[in-house]
Amino acid sequence: MDIPPSQTIYVNNLYEKLTKEELKKCLFAMFSQFGRILDVVAMKTYRLRGQAWVVFIDTAAATNALRTMQGFPFFDKAIVSRSFRGRAGRKQRARKAGRYENDMQSTTALQGLQGFKITPVNALNITYAKQ
């Protein structure tokens, strides 16, 4: 499935031993050659380590950076990048999977079950499925 171009690119397979600030500075320096950057989002939580999002002013700069930096060595690890589609992309994939007729139905189901307690200490945490 082709992902339409976006102003935001998702980058992963990043060196995990840098601090959040160092990682953001390095990514900003590397990607600013392609165009003006609005933000670099990187988090150091267990689940999000080794990944970041680079937000450009325009789609053309993001697309150029995406193509050029794919596989670029960053602290001896090859960068993996792709166009970011956000939550809208997740909803679209869930709908295409045939589980719901439209976005409203899938969102209503997700919101209705989110946080439902299976036991007094275990609540559901629901996300859109990956394909």
Secondary structure, 3 states (H helix, E strand, C coil): CCCCCCCEEEEECCCCCCCHHHHHHHHHHHHHHHCCEEEEEECCCCCCCCEEEEEECCHHHHHHHHHHHCCCEECCEECEEEECCHHHHHHHHHHHCCCCCCHHHHHHHHHHHCCCECCCCCECCCCCCCC
